[in-house]
């Protein structure tokens, strides 16, 4: 079996990248997701709103590959505003648990000067192990 491209149903096509790649041994690599919807439109310009949409986007890819939140083993966060992230920790935690439950994979956070999409306030990539 070869690697399989994972694309959630009804999502606008990714241009120049894959939203997810599932390897024959069940490793799922979720490309960096941002806070836009399936039509690549930002419904929120707020950090928490974009964070929730980003996590939902990750879950859409994981679920399309046959997985669940518990299968996510790593998240790498890229945020453009460290102060806002720190100031909103309670909301971050509440939103995280609402989408991913109490699954806490290995995580890294990197503060960046900007992202390719100007409206994006954060980007998160994920790795999952689908059994």
Buried (B, 14 or more C-beta within 10 A) or exposed (E): EEEBEBBBEEBEEEEEEBBBBBEEEBBBBBBBBBBBBBEEEBEBEBBBBBBBBBBBBBBBBBBBBBBBBBBBBBBBBBBBBEEBBEEBEEBBEEBBEEBBEEBEBEEEEEEEEEBEEEEBBBBBBBBBBBE
